[in-house]
């Protein structure tokens, strides 16, 4: 190579490949050929580390199982040298617990299963280079910071939720198993769909199934499929969800409700990436990415002996924890307005806003059913009422009629045009509890010169609680 070409080559983004098997390196190089990058390959992690001491890589792809040093440990050294590098681990579905810890700690940005999909590998490297940065750097933050957004149907302005959206973008370009946890109604299926829409499999099927809706035998047939005559009543062959998902995504909700027998069978599918339809001995390849979720604590299920620990570790490579609605601060009002606009249009109504009293109740109520409950309540109010605004009377009736929870409404919620709180306090010498709380919060914020986090610390509550209460006044 002449000097001019060598200099031109050195200006390209540097990608370092590390695998102790020369054949694997050759295969990786062939897949990446044609991309505008400078590829350097090493069969020794120690030699690669020495090279990186003096050369800054944009991307490092490393095998996990290597004789000198494990891939996660090697990438942790790379992270120390070059924190802005983008680090990808290769593994044949082994060491899921180590990879999960490395991913959650930021040591690893992507996980690619062996054998890899060539299209997927090129997609990940291409995205890492210039389309979707792996970290929440300037490009990602421009989409999210300081303004509410609608991320594939998930409405948020809360910073924790925006960080979740960046994490979804990271995880969506890997085929590693994803586990989503959160209370009922927090939007776990929406997160799973967002992963699908952000992924290279977006043109492939997204299939969702609630495991709690099926008996053990029916669930097994749904997942694995069966041939004609496999069991009594099997009058024809049926393709299972493992096959129907193709190279897309399969979302198993409420996975902790699976029987121990089905858990063992699912473990083999996740581990070996293959399955056998009922009534046949023919092995088929499971190509889809698996996303699972539970509204109950899966860790507690493991401790109680109701869920296999080995399956837990294999499903829990990437974890998303969804906060309950009551902890999402100002997002409550954003989400409420989103549903109001949505259902006013669907039902051909003229509602465009909430009254102040209605917003007070929405912000102060604890919403045990989370987003799903808020959506259903607003939808019901839009259907049963007329006008251009939803009022406190409407929401009080909706909550008390539908759920019998009138006694749980916050004390500051007032009927429009009335000076009395809901409880009917007509004694001016008694200061309502809500007003005492309001004064205490305002005094703390003034004492801290407007610093809400400091005021929250003094009051021993979370900042999101203060933001939510302030928004409701």
N, C-alpha and C positions, 0 to 999 in steps of 0.2 A: 504494500500500500504506500503510495507516495505521500509526501509531507502534507500537501494540500488536502488530500482525502482524509488523512489521519486527523488533521486538525478539525475538519468538518465533522468527522465521526465523533470526536471528543466533545463537541458542543451539543450533541443529542442527549436527551434524558437518559440517565444511567439506570439500568435494571440489573440487579445481581441475582443470579440463580444459584441455589445451593442444594445439592442432593448427592448422597454418597454413591448412587448408582449412575454410571455414565450413560446408560441407555435412557434413563428417565430424563437426564439433562438434554440429550439429543432430541428426544420427543418434544420437550418444552421449547427448545430452540426452533424446531420446525413449526410449531404452532404460532410462535410469536414473530416468525419471519414475515417481513412486509410492513410491520409497524415501525414507525419512525423513532426507533430507540436504539441505544447502545447496550447490548446484552453482554454481560461477563458471567461466565459459568465456573463453578467450583465444586469439586467432589469432596473437599475438605472445608468444614465450617471454620476451622482455625485459620486456614489460608484466606478464606473469604473475609473473616474479621480483620485480619492484618491488612488486606487490601482496602477495606472500608475505613481503616484508621486514616488513610491519606486520600480517599476519594469519597465524595458525598453521593450516595445513591438516592434517586427519587423513589424507587420501589425495590424491595427485597422480597423474593419468594424463596421460602425454605421448606424442606421436608421436616417432619416432626421427628421421625425415628432415624437418628444418625449415631454412629459409634462414638464420635468425639464429644459431642454435646447435643442435647435435645434441641429441636427447632425453637420451642418457646423461649428457652434460656438464651439461645443464640440471638433471637430477635430482640430480647430484652437488652442485650449488649448493644445491638444496633440502635435501639431507642435511646440509650444513654449517649451514644456518639452523635446521632443525627435524629433528634426528636421529631423533626418534620418529615422524616422518611415515612413511606407507606408500606406496611409490613403484612405479608400474606403467608399463611401457613398451609402446607399440604399434608394431608393425613388420610390413611385408609380406614377412617372411622375408628381410630384408636385414641386412647388418652383423652377422651372427651372432657373429663373433669379438669385436666391441666389446660386444655385449650380454652375451656369455658372461663377459667380463672384468668388466663392471659388476655382473652378478649375483653372481659369486664374491667380489667385493670388498665387497658389501653396499650398493652404490649403488642397485641395482634389486632389488625384492622379488618382482615378477611380470613375466612376459612374455606378452603377448596378441598373437596373430597377426591380421593383417588379411587378408581380411575376418573379423571376429570373429563368434562365436556369441553371440546375444543372451542366451540362457539362461546361458551360461558367464560372460559379462561381469557380469550381475546377481549371479550366484552368488559371484564373486570379490569384488565390492564389498561384498556382504552379509556374507561371511565376514570381510573386512578390518575391517568396522565393529564387529561384536560376537560373532561365532561362533567364529572361529579366528584369533587375532592372527597377523600375519605374522612377528613376531619372537619370540624365545624369552623372552617376558615372563612375568609372574606366572601367567597362566592356563595357558600351555603348561608352565611349570616345575612347577606343582602336580601334574601327571600323572606327572612323571618323576623328580624329585630325591629322592635318599636312599633309594630303594627299587628292587628289581628289578622289571622289567615285562615283559609279553608284548605286543609291538607287532605285531599281525597275524601271529603265529607267529615273530617274531624276539625271542628272550629275551635280555635284557641288563640290567646294572647299571652298566656302564662309562660314564663321562661322555661319552666321545667318541661312543659309540653313541647315547646319548640326544640329543646334538646332531644326529646324523644323522636321528633320528626327527623332530625339529623341522623340519629341512631338507626331509624328505619331505613334511611337512604343507604347507610353503611351496610346493614344486614341484608338488604334486598338483592345485592349483587353477589351473594354467596349461596350455596345450597346446603349450608349447615342447618340443623334443626333449630327452630325458634320456639321458645315457650313464653306465653303471655299470661300474666296473673293479674287479678283485680276483682273487685266486688262485682256482683251481678249488676249488669246495666252500665258498666263503665266504658264499653265500646271495644271489647276485645276482638270481635269479628271485623269491625271497621279497621283496626290496626292490621289484622291479617290481610285484609283486602288492599290496604295501602302498601304493604310489603309486595304484594303481587303486582300492583300497578307501577311500582318503582323498579321492578326487576326485569331482567332480560327475558323472563318467562311470561311476560304480560300478554303475549299472543297465544299462550297455552291455557288450558282450563284452570279455573279456581273452583274448588269443590269444598263446601263446608258441610259438616255433619255434627249434630249434637249427640254425643255418646249416651247421654242420659235418656234419650228417647227410645232406645231399643233394648230388647232383651239380649242376653248373651248370645244365643244362637243366631238371632236375626242380625245382630251387630257383626258377628263373624262373617255371615253371608254377605252383608253389605260391603265389608272391607275387602274380603278375599275373592268374592264372586264364587260361582259354582257352575258345574256342568249338569246337564240333564240327568236326573236319577241319582244325584249326589245324596239326597235325603228325601224322606216322604214329603210329597208336595212339590218337589223340584221337577216340574213338567217341562221346563225348558232351561237352557243355559242362560246365565246372567253374568255380565261383566261386573267386577267389583270396583270399589272406589280406588284401590291401589292402581288398577290398570286404567280406569277412566281418567285419572288425574294426568296421565301421560307425563310430559316433562314440565307440568305446571306446579301448582301448589295444592296440597291437601290439608285442610284445617279441621282438626279434631277438637271440638269444644267439650268441656266438662270431662276431660280424659281420666280424671280420678275415679269416675264411676265404672270404668272397665273392670271386668272380673279378673282375678289373678290368672286364669287360663288365657284370656285374651291378652293380658299384659305380657305374658311369656312369648306369645306368638308375635306380638307387635315388636318386642325386643329383637327378635331374629330379623324381622323386616328392616328395622332401623340399622341393625348391625351389619347384616349381610347384603342389604339392598336387593333382596329378592323375596318372592312369595310363591305359594302354591295354591291355586284355586281349589275349593272343596270338591272332592270327588275325582281328583286327578293327581298324578305324581309329577306333572310338568312344572318345572321352575320358570317363573317369569321375572323379569327385571323391574324393580321399583325405581322409577326415574324421577319422581316428583320430589319437591322440597316439602318437608313435613313441618307444619306449624300446629302446636297444641296449646290448650289453654284450660284454666280451671278457675272457678270463683271461690273455691275452697283452698286452704293451704296445702299444697302438695307435699311440703316438707313435713307437715304434721301427719299427713296420710302415710308417709314413709315411716315416721316414728311410731305410728299406731299399728304398723304392719299391714296397712291396707293397700299400699302401693310399693312396687318393687324398686329398691334403691338403685340397682343397675340400670333400669329403664329410666329412672329419674335423671341420672347423670347424662344419659345419651340424648334425652329430649331437651336438656337444660343447657345446651351449648351457648345460646344467645337468649337472654331473658329481658323482657319488657315488663315493668311493673306499672300498671295504670292507677293513678290516684283516684280516690272517690271524688264525686262532684263537689262535695262540701269543702274539699281542700284545694279547689282550683280557683279561689279568689274571684277576680273580675270575669273569669270565663263563664260564670253562671249566667250573667246578663247577656253576654255575646251569644251563648248557645240558645238562650230563651228567645232572643230576637231572631235568630236564624230559623228556629222552629215556627215562630209567629209568621214570618214572611213565607216560609215554605207552605204551611197549611192554609194560610189565607189564600194563596194562589191555587192550591189544590181544590179547596172547598169553595172557591169563587166568592170569598168574603172580602170585606173592606177594612179589616183590622190592620193598623199600621203601627201601633204603639201600645205600651203598658202604662197604666196610671202609676203614680208615685207609690201609692199604697200597695198595689199589686207587685211592683218591683221590690218593695221592702220584704214582702212575704217570700218572694222567690229567692232573695239573697239570704234571708235569715233561716229559712227552713232547711233541715239537714238532709233531705232527699235520700232516704234509705235505699230507694230503688235507682238512684243515680240518674244518668242521662236518659235512660229508657223511661223512667217514671216521669221526669220533667217533660219529655216529648209527648207522652200519652196524655198528661194533664193539659198541656197547651192545645194539643189536637182536639181534645174533648171540649175545651172552652170555646175554641173557634167554631166547632160544629153547632154547639147548643146556644150560642149567643149571637147578637148582631151589634153593629156599631163600628167605630173606628179605633176603639181602645179596649183592652181587657182590664177589668177593675179588680179591686181587692175582694168585693162581694163575690165575683165570679170564681176566683181561685179558692176562696174559703169554701164555697159551696162544692167546688170540684173535689177538693181534698177531703172534706168531711163526708160527702156523699159516696165518693169512690173508695176511700180508704179508712174512713172513720177516724181521722187523725186531727180533728179540729182542736183537741186539747193540746196538740204539739205545736200549734202555730205560735210564732214569736209574739211577745206582748206588745211590740210597737206597731203591729199591723193595724191600721185603722180603716173603717169604712169611709169611702169618699164623702166629704161634706160633714163629717162628724168629728167632734173634738174629743170623743171618748175612745179609749182603747177597747179592744174586743171584749175584755173581761168586764167592761161596764164600770170602771173606776170613776166615781163622781165626787171623790174627796180631794179637793185641791191641796189640802195640807199633807197629803201622801205623795211623795215623788215616785212616779212609775220607775220600775227597775230598768227599763230600757233607757230612760233619760239619765239615770245615775251612771249607767254603763257608758253612754255617749259622752257625758261630761268627763268621766275618768279617762277615756281614750283620748279625747281632745286635749286634756291637761297633760297627759303623758307625751303626746306628740309635740305640744308647745314647749314642754320642758326639754325635749330632745331637739329643739330647733328644726322641727319638721322631718327628722330622721325616723321614718316609720319602723325599720328593723330594730333600732335601738329602743323605741317606745314599746315594741312588741316584746323585747327581751325583759324590760322592766315589768311589764304586765303579765309575763310568763305565758304568752300565747304566740302563735305563729304570725309572721307578717301578713300572710295571705288572709288570715282572719280579720285583721285590721283593715286591709284594703277592701275586703268584701263588705264589712260593716260601714265603712266610709261611703262606699258607692251606693249603699241603700238609703243613706240619710237624705 
